[in-house]
Amino acid sequence: MNGKNITLISFGYFDEDFIKEVAGAVGTEFRCLVNIKEGYIDLNEFYDPLRRQYNGTRLLNEVENTYSSDGFKTMGLFSIDLYIPILTYIFGQAYLNGRSGIASCHRLSNERYGIAAEGKLLIERFAKEVIHELGHTFGLIHCHSITCVMRSGTYVEDIDQKSANFCPECCSILNSI
């Protein structure tokens, strides 16, 4: 992708191997270098005590204004419960045709749904979400192909049903950039 790269910035504690696997999936799908960094944001100012969640739109703005550069694309990685005012929760959010996005693994773990933990599945789900949000930064909108990573995902089951790959049509759009 024109020699530019993607930067994943972890906010909060993530196991190093977890982030490396997600970065590997991102690098494979976008065929580019993926940098991993750590960042710090005081999350208290983004917390809504009535909802007991964090405002995704405001966090996305913070990542954009503080951590994004013109170097290419930046994704903020979180493990907190995100929302936007019109939705109960979100897995992630990004600027369409922008530089930045955010994703959270909070609602992607099996334990959240009373099921035994499965680390590999959590990595797969999170990688799909990160790739999906990065797709938006490249101008891709939601796709109707059942297996395309750009298919909209409201529930964790939706994420499980799609692949971590772009469909031929979305690939074509990406390759034309």
C-alpha positions in Angstrom: 0.0 0.0 0.0 2.4 2.6 -1.3 5.0 2.0 1.3 2.9 3.4 4.1 1.9 1.6 7.3 -0.8 1.0 9.8 -0.2 1.8 13.5 -2.1 -0.1 16.3 -2.0 1.7 19.6 -3.0 -0.2 22.7 -4.7 1.7 25.4 -4.7 -0.4 28.6 -3.4 -3.8 29.2 -3.2 -6.3 26.3 -1.0 -9.4 26.2 1.9 -8.8 23.9 1.2 -12.0 21.9 -2.5 -11.0 21.6 -1.6 -7.7 20.0 1.1 -9.3 17.8 -1.5 -11.8 16.4 -4.0 -9.1 15.7 -1.2 -7.0 14.0 -0.2 -10.1 11.9 -3.8 -10.5 10.7 -4.0 -6.8 9.8 -0.7 -6.8 8.0 -1.7 -9.9 6.0 -5.0 -8.5 4.9 -3.7 -5.0 4.0 -0.3 -6.3 2.8 1.6 -3.6 4.7 3.7 -3.0 7.7 1.9 -2.8 11.0 3.5 -0.9 13.9 2.5 -1.6 17.5 2.6 1.2 20.1 1.3 1.9 23.5 -0.7 5.0 24.4 -2.3 6.5 27.4 -5.6 8.3 27.7 -7.3 9.2 31.0 -10.5 7.4 30.4 -12.4 9.1 33.2 -13.4 12.0 31.0 -14.9 9.6 28.5 -16.9 7.6 31.0 -20.7 8.1 31.2 -21.8 7.0 34.7 -25.4 6.7 33.7 -24.6 4.2 31.0 -21.5 2.7 32.7 -19.8 2.9 29.3 -17.3 5.0 27.4 -18.2 7.4 24.7 -16.7 6.0 21.5 -17.1 9.2 19.4 -15.2 11.3 21.9 -12.5 8.6 22.2 -12.2 8.4 18.4 -11.7 12.2 18.4 -9.0 11.9 21.0 -7.1 9.2 19.1 -7.4 11.3 15.9 -6.2 14.5 17.5 -3.5 13.1 19.8 -2.2 10.0 18.1 -2.9 10.1 14.4 -0.4 11.3 11.9 -0.3 11.7 8.2 1.9 8.6 8.1 -1.2 6.5 7.2 -3.8 4.9 9.4 -4.0 4.7 13.2 -6.2 2.4 15.2 -6.8 2.8 19.0 -7.3 -0.6 20.7 -9.3 -0.7 23.9 -10.8 -3.3 26.3 -13.6 -1.1 27.6 -17.4 -1.0 26.8 -17.9 1.6 24.1 -21.1 3.3 23.0 -22.4 6.0 20.7 -25.5 7.9 21.7 -27.8 6.2 19.2 -26.6 2.7 19.9 -26.5 0.5 23.1 -22.9 -0.5 22.4 -20.4 -0.6 19.6 -17.4 -2.9 18.8 -15.6 -0.1 17.0 -15.8 3.1 15.1 -13.8 4.9 12.4 -13.7 8.0 10.2 -14.8 7.1 6.7 -11.9 7.9 4.4 -10.1 9.2 7.5 -6.9 8.5 9.4 -8.2 6.9 12.5 -10.4 4.3 14.1 -11.0 2.6 17.4 -11.9 -1.0 18.4 -12.7 -2.7 21.7 -12.6 -6.3 22.6 -14.8 -5.8 25.6 -17.9 -7.4 24.1 -16.0 -9.9 22.0 -15.0 -12.4 24.8 -17.0 -15.5 25.4 -17.0 -14.9 29.2 -19.2 -11.8 28.6 -21.9 -14.3 27.4 -21.4 -16.9 30.1 -19.4 -19.2 27.8 -15.9 -20.6 28.6 -13.0 -18.4 27.5 -11.4 -19.2 24.1 -8.4 -17.0 23.5 -8.0 -17.9 19.8 -11.6 -17.0 19.1 -11.2 -13.6 20.9 -8.1 -12.8 18.8 -10.0 -13.7 15.6 -13.0 -11.6 16.5 -10.8 -8.6 17.5 -8.7 -8.9 14.3 -11.9 -8.9 12.2 -13.2 -5.8 14.0 -9.9 -4.0 13.6 -9.7 -4.9 9.9 -13.4 -3.8 9.5 -12.8 -0.4 11.0 -9.6 0.1 9.0 -11.7 -0.7 5.9 -13.9 2.3 6.7 -10.8 4.5 6.9 -10.0 3.4 3.4 -13.5 4.5 2.3 -15.2 1.1 2.4 -18.8 1.0 3.5 -20.8 -1.9 4.8 -20.9 -4.8 2.4 -23.7 -7.2 1.7 -21.5 -10.2 1.0 -22.1 -12.7 3.8 -18.5 -13.5 4.4 -16.9 -10.1 3.8 -15.2 -8.5 6.8 -17.0 -5.3 5.8 -20.4 -6.8 6.5 -22.1 -5.0 9.4 -21.9 -6.7 12.7 -24.4 -5.9 15.4 -23.8 -9.0 17.5 -20.8 -11.1 18.2 -22.4 -13.9 16.2 -22.3 -11.7 13.2 -18.6 -11.3 13.6 -18.2 -15.1 13.9 -20.0 -15.7 10.7 -17.9 -13.4 8.5 -14.3 -14.0 7.5 -11.3 -11.7 8.2 -11.0 -11.0 4.5 -12.4 -8.5 2.1 -14.7 -9.9 -0.7 -13.5 -9.5 -4.3 -15.6 -6.3 -4.7 -14.1 -4.6 -1.6 -10.6 -5.8 -2.6 -11.1 -4.2 -6.0 -12.0 -0.9 -4.3 -8.9 -1.2 -2.0 -6.6 -2.0 -4.8 -7.8 1.1 -6.7 -6.7 3.4 -3.9 
